[in-house]
Amino acid sequence: MSDDEDFAPVVKRSRLFYGSLEEKERERLRSEATSGSTGSSAVKVGIEAGHINISSGETLELEERVSERQQEALAAFERRRRARQITVSTDDAEVKAGLRALGEPITLFGEGPADRRERLRTVLSVVGPDALKKSRRDEERAKRAHEENLNNFCSQIGDSRPISFCHFSPDSKMLATASWSGLCKLWSVPDCSLIRTLRGHNTNVGAVVFRPQAGISLDHSDVNLASCAADGSVKLWSLDSDEPVADIEGHTERVSRVTWHPSGRFLGTTCYDNSWRLWDLEVQEEILHQEGHSKGVHDIHFHPDGSLAATGGLDSFGRVWDLRTGRCVVFLEGHLKELYSVNFSPNGYHLATGSGDNSCKVWELRNRKCLYTIPAHQNLLSAVRFQRK
């Protein structure tokens, strides 16, 4: 017999339990309870020793905060979503009007019509699509309120042809008007009744102005007015005659404006022969014939202290002249078209210019720079004036 036959495998016999396992379960539960109490006592010992920290029951609620960068990204996404839903006019003039109504610049450097429309859409996405309607309603309401505060004292037909110029007398009791018919007329204020018709020009009259102190200290028989016309004629008038007192000769082309010096002794004239002149009425001669503009000179105005003269030309440039030396001391460059009006401020260091490019500029003479541009008109500016104190 082999060794394998000597060691036979042992067969496991299954054990059979009779009865319920309830007692065994109870013993298991008692043993677990005993071990649990032991664990809880150990936890208490750890808490007392200070190795385990347990809160007093207070809880801290952690809010989900989004970072600022995420908030900005979400806000920009929301603005773009609102902007896509806003309808903007394709008319560039309406887009500019909308930007102006919202207090935004109507145009930026290098900005085209498409960029301007997109900028208006972006602004409306921020302030709301109804903001433009509200601003227009407010503007119309303010305009109506302003019109209600203005009272029309009188209205009068001045001539059969267009009125080209008007000027109040220093005492505010008379108004002088010039017409393309060649007539100048004096009207009483405020009833606008005709006082006198000044006859002497044969063509379009460009301007008629009162002399300083006219109607106040000057006698009616003295020279109280001056006028100019398109044929180059300049005439001086008194208040008691409808015929000119004297003629100023020497201009060969159109004289567009005449202006009195604050002293009342000198008279400035601008001519389309690219020059302006200064006349001394006491000695009755021309004392300054100044050239400098490359095209005709349209307007002239004197500084309040009488030391400077400003001229505006059809070459789109303005110039400020020193009357003592006859030299140009300030060169005003910035307008795109002709200058039709210049006016000194009462403070003496600001100058306003009106141009054919539909804009008015205010210049700072102390640093010789443009202080502000007023793009408020939709057509050329024929005259600008500062409010006098």
Rosetta blueprint (number, residue, H / E / L):
1 M L
2 S L
3 D H
4 D H
5 E H
6 D H
7 F L
8 A L
9 P L
10 V L
11 V L
12 K L
13 R L
14 S L
15 R L
16 L L
17 F L
18 Y L
19 G L
20 S L
21 L L
22 E H
23 E H
24 K H
25 E H
26 R H
27 E H
28 R H
29 L H
30 R H
31 S H
32 E H
33 A H
34 T H
35 S H
36 G H
37 S H
38 T H
39 G H
40 S H
41 S H
42 A H
43 V H
44 K H
45 V H
46 G H
47 I H
48 E H
49 A H
50 G L
51 H L
52 I L
53 N L
54 I L
55 S L
56 S L
57 G L
58 E L
59 T L
60 L L
61 E L
62 L L
63 E L
64 E L
65 R L
66 V L
67 S L
68 E H
69 R H
70 Q H
71 Q H
72 E H
73 A H
74 L H
75 A H
76 A H
77 F H
78 E H
79 R H
80 R H
81 R H
82 R H
83 A H
84 R H
85 Q L
86 I L
87 T L
88 V L
89 S L
90 T L
91 D L
92 D H
93 A H
94 E H
95 V H
96 K H
97 A H
98 G H
99 L H
100 R H
101 A H
102 L L
103 G L
104 E L
105 P L
106 I L
107 T L
108 L L
109 F L
110 G L
111 E L
112 G L
113 P H
114 A H
115 D H
116 R H
117 R H
118 E H
119 R H
120 L H
121 R H
122 T H
123 V H
124 L H
125 S H
126 V H
127 V H
128 G L
129 P L
130 D L
131 A H
132 L H
133 K H
134 K H
135 S H
136 R H
137 R H
138 D H
139 E H
140 E H
141 R H
142 A H
143 K H
144 R H
145 A H
146 H H
147 E H
148 E H
149 N H
150 L L
151 N L
152 N L
153 F L
154 C L
155 S L
156 Q L
157 I L
158 G L
159 D L
160 S L
161 R L
162 P L
163 I E
164 S E
165 F E
166 C E
167 H E
168 F E
169 S L
170 P L
171 D L
172 S L
173 K L
174 M E
175 L E
176 A E
177 T E
178 A E
179 S E
180 W L
181 S L
182 G L
183 L E
184 C E
185 K E
186 L E
187 W E
188 S E
189 V L
190 P L
191 D L
192 C L
193 S L
194 L E
195 I E
196 R E
197 T E
198 L E
199 R E
200 G L
201 H L
202 N L
203 T L
204 N L
205 V E
206 G E
207 A E
208 V E
209 V E
210 F E
211 R L
212 P L
213 Q L
214 A L
215 G L
216 I L
217 S L
218 L L
219 D L
220 H L
221 S L
222 D L
223 V L
224 N L
225 L E
226 A E
227 S E
228 C E
229 A E
230 A L
231 D L
232 G L
233 S L
234 V E
235 K E
236 L E
237 W E
238 S L
239 L L
240 D L
241 S L
242 D L
243 E L
244 P L
245 V L
246 A E
247 D E
248 I E
249 E L
250 G L
251 H L
252 T L
253 E L
254 R L
255 V E
256 S E
257 R E
258 V E
259 T E
260 W E
261 H L
262 P L
263 S L
264 G L
265 R L
266 F E
267 L E
268 G E
269 T E
270 T E
271 C E
272 Y L
273 D L
274 N L
275 S E
276 W E
277 R E
278 L E
279 W E
280 D E
281 L L
282 E L
283 V L
284 Q L
285 E E
286 E E
287 I E
288 L E
289 H E
290 Q E
291 E E
292 G L
293 H L
294 S L
295 K L
296 G L
297 V E
298 H E
299 D E
300 I E
301 H E
302 F E
303 H L
304 P L
305 D L
306 G L
307 S L
308 L E
309 A E
310 A E
311 T E
312 G E
313 G E
314 L L
315 D L
316 S L
317 F L
318 G E
319 R E
320 V E
321 W E
322 D E
323 L L
324 R L
325 T L
326 G L
327 R E
328 C E
329 V E
330 V E
331 F E
332 L E
333 E L
334 G L
335 H L
336 L L
337 K L
338 E L
339 L E
340 Y E
341 S E
342 V E
343 N E
344 F E
345 S L
346 P L
347 N L
348 G L
349 Y L
350 H E
351 L E
352 A E
353 T E
354 G E
355 S E
356 G L
357 D L
358 N L
359 S L
360 C E
361 K E
362 V E
363 W E
364 E E
365 L L
366 R L
367 N L
368 R L
369 K E
370 C E
371 L E
372 Y E
373 T E
374 I E
375 P L
376 A L
377 H L
378 Q L
379 N L
380 L L
381 L L
382 S L
383 A L
384 V L
385 R L
386 F L
387 Q L
388 R L
389 K L
